[in-house]
Amino acid sequence: MPDCQLDEGVSQGEAKLKCNLFLARLDTG
């Protein structure tokens, strides 16, 4: 599983939001 990382050209807020959604999906299975 790739870690949540900031992609170039993506704002930190947006990347964090996507990261949270990604972790939420893993958490809920």
Helices and strands as residue ranges (DSSP letters): H 12-28
